[in-house]
Each structure stands twice: as C-alpha cells, then as structure tokens.
Amino acid sequence: MTDRLPPTADGIARAAAILAAGGLVAFPTDTVYGVAVARSRADRLDALFALKRRPAERRIPVLLASIAQAEAAGAVLDDRARHLAARWWPGPLTLVLPIATGETVAFRIPDHDVARALIAAAGPLLATSANISDEPDTLGADEVLIAFATQQGELDAVVDGGAVPGGVPSTVVDLSDTPARVLREGPISRAELAALIDLA
C-alpha cells in the first residue's frame, strides 16, 4: 500500500527516510508529479523503470535543491553553467554537465518548494514523471495513486503537495562540449539562451 504523506516537515522526513532505504517516492514538481529514487541508491533504478514500465536505456535527470548539491555530486560547472543557473535555476532548465568520472549527467532544480524540501532532505534524486510510460502525466496525488493503482506495492509513498499546473517539459542544454547544444527547446527559447552563451 502506498503511503500518502503530507508536505510537512514530518512528511518530508518520512519520505526522505523511504528514499534513503531504497524506496520509490512520488512528489510534486513545478510541472507534473515526479517519481524518484535517491541518487545514492542508484541500484534501485531497475525498480523505478519497472514501476513506470519504461525502457531502461532512456536516461533520466538528477533533480537538485541547490547548485552546491550539483558540485557535491561531481558536476563540473564552468562559467556558462553558472550564468545559466543564475538566470534559470530553480526553473525549467536542464543542464547536461560533465562529471568527475568523465560521464555526462542531466541536472535540474525544480521551482517547487515541496520538491526542493524533499531533495534537500534526501539528497539528489533520479527522477522522472509519475506515470506509466506514454500515459498521461499526473497533476495531483490522487492521479498518481490511480496511475499506479495496480502497483501500490511498488510505489512506497506519495507526498501530497496539492495540484500542479502541468506544462511544457524543461529546455535541455548540453554543456559537455563547446559550443553548447540545445537538445530540447522548452519554456526557455534558443534566443534567450543565445543571449548568454554561444550555441552550436
């Protein structure tokens, strides 16, 4: 049975404990409800993909509460990354950054107080939308529970932060090379980005 947790300090602490133990938690973001595992428990990604019935080869971003968390996670932030983050974090911008191991990882700070409180308590989250792959997005805790009604043994908790607005997925910019590349244009236009950094 999926626990329904309030967006209070106690509810957030309970959700963070579930994530630390390798559980799956859904929560509100600035667009849709997301579902995540703690990045420190990346060994549980298979469970997240199984819950969503999502192909394992499709990578997912890391959600952060602060730039400091990105640095602690090994992200290499150059001047371009810092300029863009200063302008649009928290917000609808995902940055693909190199990390110390030589790989690249997509990072975003959501513009939602409950999401950031959860991430601050639990650490960076590997997160994706809280729905079955290719099914409609969920915009409230009730919709999350309906979407996973047959899998409530797999979704450990949902933090009920009320309704969220939906909207266009974030703009994605790859800063692992020079010049930067726009991988997906969303709420932030290519022209707005080009005013701050060079683009391919």
C-alpha positions, 0 to 999 in steps of 0.5 A: 500500500502506498503511503500518502504523506503530507508536505510537512516537515514530518512528511518530508522526513518520512519520505526522505527516510523511504528514499534513503532505504531504497524506496520509490517516492512520488512528489510534486514538481513545478510541472507534473508529479515526479517519481524518484529514487535517491541518487545514492541508491542508484541500484534501485533504478531497475525498480523505478523503470519497472514501476513506470514500465519504461525502457531502461536505456532512456536516461533520466535527470538528477533533480537538485535543491541547490547548485552546491548539491550539483558540485557535491555530486561531481558536476563540473560547472564552468562559467556558462553553467553558472550564468545559466543557473543564475538566470534559470535555476530553480526553473525549467532548465536542464543542464547536461554537465560533465562529471568527475568520472568523465560521464555526462549527467542531466541536472535540474532544480525544480521551482517547487518548494515541496520538491526542493524540501524533499531533495534537500532532505534526501539528497539528489534524486533520479527522477522522472514523471509519475506515470506509466510510460506514454500515459498521461502525466499526473497533476495531483496525488490522487492521479498518481495513486490511480496511475499506479493503482495496480502497483501500490506495492511498488510505489512506497509513498506519495507526498501530497503537495496539492495540484500542479499546473502541468506544462511544457517539459524543461529546455535541455542544454548540453554543456559537455562540449563547446559550443553548447547544444540545445537538445530540447527547446522548452519554456526557455527559447534558443534566443534567450539562451543565445543571449548568454552563451554561444550555441552550436 
